[in-house]
């Protein structure tokens, strides 16, 4: 068994010990961190040799995203606990500082803005962006934690600049929480990707007049799109073209001063063994990404959930019946198997397990993560007949039959099942007031079980900026549920979710809802 397979197994067993579905915030961060490529992915990945964000050639998103994460984290002040990785670099005021020269920060947030939502902060997104690019472009698997909190204003300056002295750099990294050896390692790790651009440092890098490198990016090493130790091997061999080592203006040769500051001991070790480079970088990059303002509590390392339901919900029909919408289930890191049968079993509130249904799977329903070291495979529930509201649905589970004579695996959260609540539901009576125009005003209906003592029922946007819509209006009694409605105005268009408060707890109802295509009755 390979190292990575062993590591995958240990990740899975530790995840199983801590986590129970549903936990929408944990699941959203887990999706961001692990569903990296292919089916179900959040698309926070671009190919390693690609630059999306302009017509220039010679750049890559991987370099931008890693540099952006560092420049955000580098504002940390270990003495007073301020600054750190909190996405403050998204503010224009920070981007305009001389220490943050270049367009890479705005470009990075073009992507991070797309994935941030009610559960995923910009800061968690930025940390995930760096993690995913390193892992998929030749680098090691990084311990990723969630729970970063977004700054509401720019941090104080603090990012090191190439013209500063070695003493200033040592002091700066100490302030960021890194000792001298860690400083050498972290700079080497970061400068495995990318290089220095003419537009940012015209005195350091000349115009290259190369159609394949219109950005005139002078690379730190010859494998600038691969996260590997060439930055160290070329430096030790003396063949390096790193512009911060061999630049003609020695004042700007900060990598030369930093790399040589311990007589090359750290760089020689990083050059001698690619595995040592990978392990060192995994540790240092994780530490950099976990450099957060004092008081912010990060989660444990986010490990893949072995059997993960996606997009499951119960909805309410006009005639008082309920739909169980099973969505998808993701099986983590199992090989494709045409003989595998995945069945879903729903248990109603009387404890009666309904007839198992077979979930479907197509060859495109697969994904990969961490540079193809892990796979994910999805199965989809069929549409089930509507259910009686009184019997309703208490829970569901999966049976996974590999079709090879081995025992059927029951995925039921150690006997608990995957529990469902039916107190507050999205109602299929939601509708469009005007289906001809765009954007369209629409009516969002929510079914609330009669007698439920909820203190508040409200809608929130899923994607940022988070908007809350309340109160719910127009209560209408029907069967065992009351229907509550709210008008969602055109300017509020987006993806909406339902939440309610009961006994001091806020419960997010599973399910995301876009504009309805059904016209409201005249
Ligand atoms: C004393 C510390 C450091 C100095 C003085 C420094 C300096 C620089 C300079 C001058 C550039 C060129 C920027 C441009 O052309 O726009 C650069 C690029 C870069 N830096 Fe650093 N850096 C330092 C530490 C780090 C660290 C710790 C990381 C990450 C762990 C990092 C990641 C990067 C990356 C990925 C690029 C390439 C950007 C691209 O090609 O678009 N740097 N750095």
Boltz pocket constraint, residues with backbone or C-beta under 6 A from the ligand:
constraints:
  - pocket:
      binder: B
      contacts: [[A, 59], [A, 60], [A, 62], [A, 63], [A, 64], [A, 66], [A, 67], [A, 70], [A, 101], [A, 102], [A, 104], [A, 160], [A, 161], [A, 162], [A, 169], [A, 183], [A, 186], [A, 187], [A, 189], [A, 190], [A, 191], [A, 193], [A, 194], [A, 195], [A, 196], [A, 197], [A, 198], [A, 200], [A, 201], [A, 217], [A, 254], [A, 258], [A, 288]]
      max_distance: 6.0
